[in-house]
Amino acid sequence: MAAASSSDSDCGRAESNEASSKWLDAHYDPVANIHTFSSCLALADLHGDGEYKLVVGDLGPGGQHPRLKVLKGPTVLTESPLPALPAAAATFLMEQHEPRTPALALASGPCVYVYKNLRPYFKFSLPQLPPNPLEQDLWNQAKEDRIDPLTLKEMLEGIREKAEVPLSVQSLRFLQLELSEMEAFVSQHKSKSIKRQTVITTMTTLKKNLADEDAVSCLVLGTENKELLVLDPEAFIILAKDAVTSLCFGRYGREDNTLIMTTRGGGLIIKILKRTAVFVEGGGEAGPPPAQALKLNVPRKTRLYVDQTLREREAGTAMHRTFQTDLYLLRLRTARAYVQALESSLNPVSVTAREPLKLHAVVQGLGPTFKLTLHLQNTSAARPILGLLVCFLYNEVLYALPRAFFKVPLLVPGLSYPLETFVESLSDKGISDMIKVGRPLLVP
């Protein structure tokens, strides 16, 4: 009785804490596989339906395989790979046309990738920086074989320590090489031009003409070389450029839209955006591109094209019947294969509503020892599954499995759970057989 009273009091305290909390626990997933930071998260109504989505610039496990993810609740709607690690994510309105759906901007490396309707729309790349003149002169000497690789390395190291202009990626890679690799590297890259490229470190938005919530906004980029770039949302050209070391935007005093910057020399810059301010494009002409007015050079109809059209017109009924016959045969073969998969329990997706499961097996290795990974996924909308058992059915004469039975943990809807075991081939004659996965059973 004392134990029961203690349990009731703990339960009552938990309910009291939840009732007094200012937050509602909407969703918690400790294995969501999302690796990011604050600047790569954004919330926006991407479809104009009043339902806001979560945009995530995912770094990937260990900084590998970065991806762009868009989530609706706990579900990932879209997922696409990124060429480099993301630095920031932002949503903004590019135009006044209906429907008023915002675009998505993701900064990654020296580029800004713009998406509209969750599809790639535009890619903006930062302009290249001028190279160090001393570095350029050294590589010109190497191109004319007037300097050896060892001397080139010593001179570049001196420039890196004293010069204000950083070295290019090509020179930095050269300085990391061993002595045996320098000559081949110089021979391969001495004819290439020196390129110095910066990367984007931060990104935000700035209203272009109006201070309204649904007004068109400009992208503001902060780069690694301490520059601030303001991009036009329609032409994606640089409207303004400042050399700053830090910036802050928000309400200052009684003004809502105030931009505060500090410069490299220790200066302070405060700019207040006027409500009537209109940014002027730095170049380009308004209206459609000139190529739109050019007529396409459509080739004339050949005699072969005319004969083929007449033949299809005369034999149209027979061609349609042949197509329908092939389509019926394809459907019949598909149905037979599906029935055979159901009868032999080889289908990867459960057909019963009681066990909404999907499984996928992967075999890795060259033998005689293999790694067998079984991926289980709960395909239901909101109901978790627990108490499942999984076993592997195999010929014990041909294979040996140290672990052939699994007690599956709680399956959260939408997540994939890997179950790993090893398979050892016992036959020295190369004989193989099928390993089946026993249907998961509910523990009573």
HELIX and SHEET records of a PDB file:
HELIX    1   1 ALA A    2  SER A   20  1                                  19    
HELIX    2   2 SER A   38  CYS A   40  5                                   3    
HELIX    3   3 PRO A   61  GLY A   63  5                                   3    
HELIX    4   4 PRO A  133  LYS A  143  1                                  11    
HELIX    5   5 PRO A  149  LYS A  162  1                                  14    
HELIX    6   6 VAL A  169  LEU A  175  1                                   7    
HELIX    7   7 LEU A  179  HIS A  189  1                                  11    
HELIX    8   8 PRO A  290  ALA A  293  5                                   4    
HELIX    9   9 ARG A  303  GLU A  314  1                                  12    
HELIX   10  10 GLY A  316  GLU A  343  1                                  28    
SHEET    1   A 4 LEU A  41  ALA A  44  0                                        
SHEET    2   A 4 LYS A  53  ASP A  58 -1                                        
SHEET    3   A 4 ARG A  67  LYS A  72 -1                                        
SHEET    4   A 4 THR A  75  PRO A  81 -1                                        
SHEET    1   B 4 PRO A  86  PHE A  92  0                                        
SHEET    2   B 4 ALA A 103  SER A 108 -1                                        
SHEET    3   B 4 CYS A 111  LYS A 116 -1                                        
SHEET    4   B 4 ARG A 119  SER A 125 -1                                        
SHEET    1   C 6 ILE A 200  LYS A 207  0                                        
SHEET    2   C 6 SER A 217  THR A 223 -1                                        
SHEET    3   C 6 GLU A 227  LEU A 231 -1                                        
SHEET    4   C 6 ILE A 238  TYR A 252 -1                                        
SHEET    5   C 6 GLU A 255  THR A 263 -1                                        
SHEET    6   C 6 LEU A 268  ILE A 272 -1                                        
SHEET    1   D 4 LEU A 357  GLN A 364  0                                        
SHEET    2   D 4 THR A 369  ASN A 378 -1                                        
SHEET    3   D 4 SER A 416  SER A 425 -1                                        
SHEET    4   D 4 TYR A 399  ALA A 400 -1                                        
SHEET    1   E 3 PHE A 405  VAL A 408  0                                        
SHEET    2   E 3 LEU A 388  LEU A 393 -1                                        
SHEET    3   E 3 LYS A 436  VAL A 437 -1                                        
SHEET    1   F 3 PHE A 405  VAL A 408  0                                        
SHEET    2   F 3 LEU A 388  LEU A 393 -1                                        
SHEET    3   F 3 LEU A 441  LEU A 442 -1                                        
END                                                                             
